[in-house]
């Protein structure tokens, strides 16, 4: 009998940073990072998949920054 392959459930939408003022932006980013990681793990994402996501985000940010002349 074939086993059904389960797909991770979609992630909830998070409010953009401008929607939530932060008194301490560094602390807010730390909390956001932990929350995103926890949500991904609870939704079935493996650590390698989370690293791939983080790598893609870093790539996008690097492209957005452009050359560092």
C-alpha positions in Angstrom: 0.0 0.0 0.0 1.4 3.4 -1.0 1.9 6.0 1.7 0.6 9.5 1.2 3.2 12.3 1.2 2.2 15.1 3.5 3.2 18.7 2.5 4.0 21.3 5.2 1.1 23.5 6.0 1.4 27.1 4.7 2.9 29.7 7.1 0.7 32.4 8.7 1.1 35.9 7.3 3.1 38.1 9.6 2.5 41.8 9.9 5.1 44.0 8.2 7.7 45.6 10.5 6.1 49.0 9.9 2.8 47.8 11.4 4.3 47.1 14.8 6.5 49.8 16.3 9.4 48.4 18.3 11.0 50.2 21.2 14.0 47.9 20.8 14.4 46.9 17.1 17.2 44.3 17.9 15.0 42.6 20.4 12.0 42.7 18.1 14.1 41.0 15.3 15.3 38.3 17.8 11.7 37.6 18.8 10.5 37.5 15.2 13.3 35.2 14.2 12.5 32.7 17.0 8.8 32.9 16.2 9.4 32.2 12.5 11.7 29.3 13.3 9.2 27.8 15.7 6.4 28.1 13.2 8.4 26.5 10.5 9.4 23.6 12.7 5.8 23.1 14.0 4.6 23.1 10.3 6.9 20.2 9.4 9.9 22.0 7.9 13.3 20.3 8.4 16.4 22.2 9.6 17.9 21.9 6.1 14.8 23.5 4.6 15.0 26.4 7.0 18.7 26.9 6.2 17.7 27.0 2.5 15.1 29.6 3.3 17.6 31.7 5.3 20.1 31.4 2.5 17.6 32.7 0.0 16.7 35.6 2.2 20.4 36.5 2.6 20.7 36.3 -1.2 17.8 38.7 -1.7 19.1 41.2 0.9 22.6 41.0 -0.7 21.1 41.8 -4.1 19.0 44.6 -2.7 22.1 46.2 -1.0 23.9 46.1 -4.3 27.7 46.5 -4.7 29.6 47.6 -1.6 32.0 50.0 -3.2 
